[in-house]
């Protein structure tokens, strides 16, 4: 079980770090391929990116170092909340086909949260 949790945590962390890096450091004009960015302020886009970076770090670092490992399941729960908000945005912009990725990430992060709270 621990191995499965680590594999999923690493996968989710890579995803969140990559997407968070992009939203935090790329020019906003390069992010226009995402429909929600055309209707959002630069500050909000950066806030979302920094939040995703922190979630990506929180999924791995506390558990890896043993320093306050209870933060890992909370990072996973935070990821669930971010994905629920992403689903709302996809529905808002008529992108219902894209919510399945978010649903899949919700299931994976919920598995990590439950697994780490139980461990």
Secondary structure by P-SEA (a helix, b strand, c coil): caaaaaaaaaaaaaaaaaaaaaaccccccccccccccccccaaaaaaaaaaaaaaaaaacccccccccccaaaaaaaaaaaaaaaaaaaaaaacccccaaaaaaaaaaaaaaaaaaaac
